[in-house]
């Protein structure tokens, strides 16, 4: 056979392929901008991990929001009841001024007031301590400042209206009078 005929005959016959040839066919190189299979797998795995982490964070956030909504669901009712509590305290002050401490009506009013505070406490309501404390804008609302040398500046001198917190959140700040330094008179 001539070389030409042998070459023609080889083209008709199936050629034996090696494993290296098949690997090149199955996994094309990234020369054309296409990612290889391992790179694509790693990318998909990383995206899956990010989506899983986002979903877990979402679940935690939703759970936290549900708990917070449950904790503060009664906030509006409690705020409205604080006005009633203020009225009870003013009534008690008037009763103390006009009646003896042994008066049954005064004692009954005090019991009702104390029971109301106890009940609110069971739901996480707590009075904010104000007098003598350093002024804190998260807890106190300053109505005015008063010059004094008796306490350091920015100290609560007097509580005009009680403030309250619900489970650590201020639902009504204390209305207070705050100290300021005494201004010295200008010397002539």
C-alpha positions as CSV (number, residue, x, y, z in Angstrom):
1,X,0.0,0.0,0.0
2,X,1.1,3.4,-0.7
3,X,1.5,5.9,2.0
4,X,-1.5,7.8,0.7
5,X,-3.8,4.9,0.8
6,X,-2.6,3.9,4.3
7,X,-3.3,7.4,5.6
8,X,-6.8,7.3,4.0
9,X,-7.5,4.0,5.5
10,X,-6.5,5.2,9.1
11,X,-9.0,8.0,8.9
12,X,-11.9,5.5,8.4
13,X,-10.8,3.3,11.3
14,X,-11.7,4.5,14.9
15,X,-8.8,5.8,16.7
16,X,-7.9,4.6,20.2
17,X,-8.1,7.4,22.7
18,X,-6.1,7.7,25.9
19,X,-7.5,8.8,29.3
20,X,-5.7,12.1,29.0
21,X,-7.5,12.8,25.7
22,X,-10.9,12.1,27.3
23,X,-10.0,14.4,30.3
24,X,-9.3,17.2,27.9
25,X,-12.6,16.7,26.1
26,X,-14.7,16.4,29.4
27,X,-13.1,19.3,31.2
28,X,-12.4,22.1,28.7
29,X,-9.8,24.6,29.9
30,X,-10.8,28.0,31.1
31,X,-9.1,29.6,28.1
32,X,-12.4,30.7,26.6
33,X,-13.5,32.3,29.9
34,X,-15.7,29.4,30.9
35,X,-15.0,28.3,34.5
36,X,-13.8,24.7,35.0
37,X,-16.1,22.2,36.8
38,X,-14.2,22.4,40.1
39,X,-14.3,26.2,40.1
40,X,-18.0,26.3,39.3
41,X,-18.6,23.7,42.0
42,X,-16.7,25.8,44.6
43,X,-18.6,28.9,43.5
44,X,-22.0,27.2,43.9
45,X,-20.9,25.7,47.3
46,X,-19.9,29.2,48.5
47,X,-23.2,30.7,47.3
48,X,-25.1,27.9,49.0
49,X,-23.2,28.6,52.3
50,X,-24.0,32.3,52.1
51,X,-27.7,31.6,51.4
52,X,-27.8,29.2,54.3
53,X,-26.1,31.7,56.6
54,X,-28.5,34.4,55.5
55,X,-31.5,32.2,56.1
56,X,-30.3,31.3,59.6
57,X,-29.8,35.0,60.4
58,X,-33.3,35.7,59.0
59,X,-34.7,33.0,61.3
60,X,-32.9,34.5,64.3
61,X,-34.1,38.0,63.4
62,X,-37.7,36.9,63.0
63,X,-37.6,35.0,66.3
64,X,-36.1,38.1,68.1
65,X,-38.8,40.3,66.5
66,X,-41.5,37.9,67.7
67,X,-40.1,37.9,71.2
68,X,-39.8,41.7,71.2
69,X,-43.4,42.1,69.9
70,X,-44.6,39.8,72.7
71,X,-42.6,41.6,75.4
72,X,-43.8,45.1,74.4
73,X,-47.3,44.2,73.2
74,X,-49.0,45.8,76.2
75,X,-46.8,49.0,76.0
76,X,-49.7,51.2,74.8
77,X,-52.0,49.9,77.6
78,X,-49.4,50.4,80.2
79,X,-48.6,53.9,79.1
80,X,-52.3,54.8,79.3
81,X,-52.4,53.3,82.8
82,X,-49.5,55.4,84.0
83,X,-51.7,58.5,83.8
84,X,-54.2,56.7,86.2
85,X,-51.2,55.9,88.5
86,X,-50.2,59.6,88.4
87,X,-53.7,60.6,89.4
88,X,-53.6,58.0,92.3
89,X,-50.3,59.5,93.5
90,X,-51.7,63.1,93.5
91,X,-54.8,61.9,95.4
92,X,-52.6,60.2,98.0
93,X,-50.6,63.4,98.4
94,X,-53.8,65.4,98.9
95,X,-55.2,62.8,101.4
96,X,-51.9,62.8,103.4
97,X,-52.2,66.6,103.6
98,X,-55.8,66.6,104.8
99,X,-56.1,63.3,106.8
100,X,-54.3,61.6,109.6
101,X,-52.0,58.6,108.7
102,X,-54.4,56.3,110.5
103,X,-57.3,57.3,108.3
104,X,-58.8,54.1,106.8
105,X,-59.5,55.8,103.4
106,X,-55.9,56.9,103.1
107,X,-54.6,53.5,104.0
108,X,-57.0,51.9,101.5
109,X,-55.8,54.2,98.7
110,X,-52.2,53.4,99.6
111,X,-52.9,49.7,99.3
112,X,-54.6,50.1,95.9
113,X,-51.6,52.2,94.7
114,X,-49.1,49.6,96.0
115,X,-51.1,46.8,94.4
116,X,-51.1,48.6,91.0
117,X,-47.3,49.0,91.1
118,X,-46.9,45.4,92.1
119,X,-49.1,44.2,89.2
120,X,-47.2,46.4,86.7
121,X,-44.0,45.0,88.1
122,X,-45.1,41.5,87.2
123,X,-45.2,42.6,83.6
124,X,-41.7,44.1,83.7
125,X,-42.6,47.7,84.6
126,X,-40.1,49.5,86.9
127,X,-40.0,53.1,88.2
128,X,-36.9,55.1,87.1
129,X,-34.9,56.4,90.1
130,X,-34.2,60.0,89.4
131,X,-33.6,62.3,92.4
132,X,-29.9,62.6,93.2
133,X,-28.9,60.7,90.1
134,X,-26.8,62.1,87.3
135,X,-28.9,63.4,84.4
136,X,-29.3,60.7,81.7
137,X,-31.2,61.8,78.6
138,X,-32.3,58.1,78.0
139,X,-34.1,58.1,81.4
140,X,-34.8,61.8,82.2
141,X,-36.5,64.7,80.4
142,X,-35.2,68.0,81.8
143,X,-37.9,70.6,82.3
144,X,-35.5,73.2,83.6
145,X,-32.2,73.8,85.2
146,X,-31.6,75.3,88.6
147,X,-28.3,76.8,89.8
148,X,-26.9,75.2,93.0
149,X,-23.6,74.5,94.8
150,X,-25.1,71.7,96.8
151,X,-24.7,69.0,94.2
152,X,-22.5,68.5,91.1
153,X,-23.8,70.0,87.8
154,X,-26.1,67.8,85.7
155,X,-27.6,66.1,88.8
156,X,-31.3,65.6,89.1
157,X,-32.6,67.9,91.9
158,X,-36.3,67.1,91.8
159,X,-38.6,64.7,90.0
160,X,-41.7,66.4,88.8
161,X,-43.3,63.3,87.2
162,X,-42.1,59.7,87.6
163,X,-40.7,57.9,84.7
164,X,-41.0,54.2,83.9
165,X,-39.3,51.4,82.0
166,X,-40.8,48.3,80.5
167,X,-38.3,45.4,80.5
168,X,-35.4,47.8,80.3
169,X,-36.9,50.1,77.6
170,X,-37.9,53.6,78.7
171,X,-41.5,54.0,78.0
172,X,-41.9,57.4,79.8
173,X,-38.8,59.4,80.9
174,X,-38.9,61.1,84.3
175,X,-39.6,64.8,84.1
176,X,-36.9,66.5,86.2
177,X,-35.2,69.6,87.3
178,X,-31.5,69.5,86.8
179,X,-28.7,71.3,88.6
180,X,-26.3,73.7,86.9
181,X,-23.3,75.5,88.4
182,X,-23.9,78.8,90.1
183,X,-22.7,81.7,87.9
184,X,-20.3,83.9,89.7
185,X,-21.2,87.6,89.5
186,X,-18.9,89.6,87.2
187,X,-16.3,91.6,89.1
188,X,-16.2,95.3,88.4
